[in-house]
Amino acid sequence: MRSREPDTLLLLPLLPIFLVGVPPMLLLSFLGFAGLVILGILLICVGLADGLEANSNFNQQVIVHGYARRSERAIQASNLHSAIRFATLMHVAGAGLAITGLIGFFCFDFA
């Protein structure tokens, strides 16, 4: 007969995902709609930080390496535009969460 190994070892690789997902869920459950506003503000901050970092990297490449070939400039500009699009997406998502949280807070919390 074959011995059975415990099934709990199968759950061990999922532990980091659980630990990363617990704080946002606690934030939303304890704070409710105010938690959505806080999460939206945090997403806006992530977008700002990412956009500023992309501009900083682009400026550093221009200053350090000077006048580059056309293909290198195209790659740098493409990287900058890609990062700016991601930052804009974070701004929109953060603003959407903040607005949703404010609407929910004022419409449903005082009822």
C-alpha atoms as a printed R data frame, in Angstrom:
    type eleno elety resid chain resno       x      y       z
1   ATOM     1    CA   MET     A     1   0.000  0.000   0.000
2   ATOM     2    CA   ARG     A     2   1.163  3.474  -0.784
3   ATOM     3    CA   SER     A     3   1.536  6.030   2.007
4   ATOM     4    CA   ARG     A     4  -0.307  9.286   1.640
5   ATOM     5    CA   GLU     A     5   1.534 12.566   2.041
6   ATOM     6    CA   PRO     A     6  -0.274 15.405   3.740
7   ATOM     7    CA   ASP     A     7  -2.174 17.703   1.411
8   ATOM     8    CA   THR     A     8  -1.114 20.768   3.357
9   ATOM     9    CA   LEU     A     9   2.240 20.784   1.555
10  ATOM    10    CA   LEU     A    10   0.357 21.583  -1.643
11  ATOM    11    CA   LEU     A    11  -0.821 24.849  -0.082
12  ATOM    12    CA   LEU     A    12   2.676 26.011   0.865
13  ATOM    13    CA   PRO     A    13   3.458 27.659  -2.518
14  ATOM    14    CA   LEU     A    14   0.239 29.688  -2.198
15  ATOM    15    CA   LEU     A    15   1.274 31.216   1.130
16  ATOM    16    CA   PRO     A    16   3.100 34.263  -0.360
17  ATOM    17    CA   ILE     A    17   0.066 35.112  -2.488
18  ATOM    18    CA   PHE     A    18  -2.114 34.932   0.605
19  ATOM    19    CA   LEU     A    19   0.255 37.122   2.623
20  ATOM    20    CA   VAL     A    20   0.374 39.752  -0.136
21  ATOM    21    CA   GLY     A    21  -3.416 39.749  -0.520
22  ATOM    22    CA   VAL     A    22  -4.361 40.009   3.159
23  ATOM    23    CA   PRO     A    23  -3.547 43.711   3.851
24  ATOM    24    CA   PRO     A    24  -5.730 45.123   1.025
25  ATOM    25    CA   MET     A    25  -8.616 42.892   2.033
26  ATOM    26    CA   LEU     A    26  -8.297 43.967   5.661
27  ATOM    27    CA   LEU     A    27  -8.082 47.598   4.563
28  ATOM    28    CA   LEU     A    28 -11.315 47.275   2.610
29  ATOM    29    CA   SER     A    29 -13.137 45.272   5.265
30  ATOM    30    CA   PHE     A    30 -12.208 47.506   8.191
31  ATOM    31    CA   LEU     A    31 -12.503 50.866   6.453
32  ATOM    32    CA   GLY     A    32 -15.231 50.168   3.891
33  ATOM    33    CA   PHE     A    33 -15.659 52.932   1.333
34  ATOM    34    CA   ALA     A    34 -12.960 55.034   2.994
35  ATOM    35    CA   GLY     A    35 -10.612 52.119   2.249
36  ATOM    36    CA   LEU     A    36 -11.461 52.438  -1.440
37  ATOM    37    CA   VAL     A    37 -10.568 56.121  -1.300
38  ATOM    38    CA   ILE     A    38  -7.250 55.324   0.392
39  ATOM    39    CA   LEU     A    39  -6.513 52.582  -2.147
40  ATOM    40    CA   GLY     A    40  -7.321 55.011  -4.977
41  ATOM    41    CA   ILE     A    41  -4.973 57.622  -3.551
42  ATOM    42    CA   LEU     A    42  -2.247 54.983  -3.242
43  ATOM    43    CA   LEU     A    43  -2.738 53.991  -6.903
44  ATOM    44    CA   ILE     A    44  -2.464 57.630  -7.952
45  ATOM    45    CA   CYS     A    45   0.795 57.867  -5.982
46  ATOM    46    CA   VAL     A    46   2.094 54.750  -7.763
47  ATOM    47    CA   GLY     A    47   1.266 56.334 -11.101
48  ATOM    48    CA   LEU     A    48   3.014 59.568 -10.176
49  ATOM    49    CA   ALA     A    49   6.112 57.736  -8.957
50  ATOM    50    CA   ASP     A    50   6.267 55.592 -12.096
51  ATOM    51    CA   GLY     A    51   5.850 58.584 -14.411
52  ATOM    52    CA   LEU     A    52   8.510 60.595 -12.598
53  ATOM    53    CA   GLU     A    53  10.899 57.638 -12.638
54  ATOM    54    CA   ALA     A    54  10.374 57.199 -16.390
55  ATOM    55    CA   ASN     A    55  11.087 60.878 -17.022
56  ATOM    56    CA   SER     A    56  14.151 60.677 -14.797
57  ATOM    57    CA   ASN     A    57  15.477 57.641 -16.689
58  ATOM    58    CA   PHE     A    58  14.875 59.342 -20.031
59  ATOM    59    CA   ASN     A    59  16.606 62.541 -18.929
60  ATOM    60    CA   GLN     A    60  19.515 60.570 -17.487
61  ATOM    61    CA   GLN     A    61  19.983 58.736 -20.773
62  ATOM    62    CA   VAL     A    62  19.934 62.016 -22.700
63  ATOM    63    CA   ILE     A    63  22.345 63.759 -20.316
64  ATOM    64    CA   VAL     A    64  24.792 60.904 -19.791
65  ATOM    65    CA   HIS     A    65  24.927 59.535 -23.334
66  ATOM    66    CA   GLY     A    66  24.331 62.798 -25.122
67  ATOM    67    CA   TYR     A    67  23.196 62.854 -28.703
68  ATOM    68    CA   ALA     A    68  22.351 59.259 -29.611
69  ATOM    69    CA   ARG     A    69  21.639 57.581 -32.918
70  ATOM    70    CA   ARG     A    70  18.118 57.741 -34.254
71  ATOM    71    CA   SER     A    71  17.368 54.092 -33.369
72  ATOM    72    CA   GLU     A    72  18.521 54.572 -29.754
73  ATOM    73    CA   ARG     A    73  16.450 57.735 -29.416
74  ATOM    74    CA   ALA     A    74  13.427 55.845 -30.750
75  ATOM    75    CA   ILE     A    75  13.923 53.089 -28.175
76  ATOM    76    CA   GLN     A    76  14.270 55.617 -25.357
77  ATOM    77    CA   ALA     A    77  11.185 57.514 -26.503
78  ATOM    78    CA   SER     A    78   9.235 54.265 -26.823
79  ATOM    79    CA   ASN     A    79  10.195 53.250 -23.271
80  ATOM    80    CA   LEU     A    80   9.164 56.687 -22.000
81  ATOM    81    CA   HIS     A    81   5.792 56.545 -23.766
82  ATOM    82    CA   SER     A    82   5.131 53.030 -22.499
83  ATOM    83    CA   ALA     A    83   5.834 54.071 -18.911
84  ATOM    84    CA   ILE     A    84   3.696 57.195 -19.285
85  ATOM    85    CA   ARG     A    85   0.780 55.088 -20.586
86  ATOM    86    CA   PHE     A    86   1.086 52.781 -17.570
87  ATOM    87    CA   ALA     A    87   1.222 55.781 -15.222
88  ATOM    88    CA   THR     A    88  -1.870 57.244 -16.889
89  ATOM    89    CA   LEU     A    89  -3.664 53.923 -16.418
90  ATOM    90    CA   MET     A    90  -2.750 54.001 -12.723
91  ATOM    91    CA   HIS     A    91  -4.046 57.587 -12.458
92  ATOM    92    CA   VAL     A    92  -7.359 56.649 -14.057
93  ATOM    93    CA   ALA     A    93  -7.776 53.517 -11.927
94  ATOM    94    CA   GLY     A    94  -6.890 55.422  -8.752
95  ATOM    95    CA   ALA     A    95  -9.251 58.254  -9.569
96  ATOM    96    CA   GLY     A    96 -12.007 55.754 -10.353
97  ATOM    97    CA   LEU     A    97 -11.523 53.987  -7.030
98  ATOM    98    CA   ALA     A    98 -11.403 57.271  -5.134
99  ATOM    99    CA   ILE     A    99 -14.568 58.564  -6.819
100 ATOM   100    CA   THR     A   100 -16.346 55.235  -6.259
101 ATOM   101    CA   GLY     A   101 -15.322 55.293  -2.604
102 ATOM   102    CA   LEU     A   102 -16.513 58.874  -2.145
103 ATOM   103    CA   ILE     A   103 -19.857 58.154  -3.815
104 ATOM   104    CA   GLY     A   104 -20.311 55.032  -1.716
105 ATOM   105    CA   PHE     A   105 -19.261 56.821   1.453
106 ATOM   106    CA   PHE     A   106 -21.675 59.713   1.013
107 ATOM   107    CA   CYS     A   107 -24.583 57.718  -0.451
108 ATOM   108    CA   PHE     A   108 -24.551 54.552   1.638
109 ATOM   109    CA   ASP     A   109 -22.728 55.248   4.915
110 ATOM   110    CA   PHE     A   110 -25.140 57.848   6.229
111 ATOM   111    CA   ALA     A   111 -28.293 55.867   5.449
